[in-house]
């Protein structure tokens, strides 16, 4: 592991012709200033690169990025021992975090649905805001493998609750098609061990 100014570059994980690599950054930019929340909240990013054994003459030489992921890692246990509340820390990242806050927290405590799903053992929250694979590389289960590579990364501790909201882009003008496509996305992630959080549209998976 290489550490540089609070940024930890994680060694790539081999996936046959694909290489997944991830990075965690504890510095959040707020109004052009860096805020160090290294004890509480970090930004997680990753890329999936295609590295064919036999390069095609129609492709550029060298690895090509065909997948991306980004999210936030919140150390709930540390927040509880600090002078900040969970909502303050999450709100400091961006407004979109509040939707996720409402799904899994009641004040500074886990919602009862999370306690039931994790036997009350969750101490860290990983919010996956976005994971995408380029269209020409879909249908091979790469998204599932990319997710597993992320969750196997050294900076994802045990007792982590993984949270995401499935969404299928491209059907915003047709609510029926949008709902059907989103259900398909949710079914896809259930193959990776995610389950629906009761009374929400979010999916969760607990890393013991």
C-alpha positions, 0 to 999 in steps of 0.5 A, a space after each residue: 500500500 502506498 500512502 500519500 497525503 492521506 490518500 491510500 492507493 490500493 494495489 490492483 486486483 487481477 480479474 483475468 483480462 480486467 484489472 480493478 483498482 481502488 483509492 480512498 481519499 479522506 480529504 473532502 472539498 468544501 467551498 474550495 477548502 479541504 476538510 480532513 474527516 479522516 476519522 469519520 468519512 472518506 471518499 472511495 473511487 475505483 476503476 476497472 480496466 480492460 487489458 486484453 492478452 492479444 490487443 485488437 488492431 481496432 483498439 488503442 494500445 494499453 489498458 482502457 478504463 471500462 468501469 467506474 465506481 464511487 462512494 463514501 465510507 462512514 465510520 459510524 463507531 468513530 462518529 459516535 465518540 466524536 463531537 459530531 453527529 452522524 447527520 452533520 458528517 454525512 451532510 458535509 459531503 453533499 445533499 444526496 447523502 441525506 437520502 441514504 441517512 434517512 434510509 438507515 439511521 434514526 438520529 445517531 443510531 442505526 434504524 431498527 431495520 438495519 439492527 435486525 439485518 445485521 444483528 446490531 453488529 454494523 459499525 461502518 457504512 459504505 454507500 455506493 453512489 454509482 457503479 457502471 460498466 461500458 455497454 460493450 462489456 456488459 453481460 459478462 458479470 463484470 459488475 458483480 466481480 467489480 463489486 466483489 473486488 471493491 468489498 474485498 479491498 483492504 480499506 473495507 473493514 469487517 462489520 460494514 453495511 453496504 448500501 446502494 439504491 438501484 437505478 436504471 438510466 435511460 427511461 426517465 420519460 417512461 415511468 413504467 419502463 423505468 420501474 421495470 428496468 430498476 427492478 431488473 437492476 435490483 435483481 442483478 445486485 441480489 446475485 451479489 448478496 444484496 437484499 432490499 431494506 424493508 420499507 425503502 428502495 435501497 439494497 443492503 449487504 452486510 460484510 461480517 
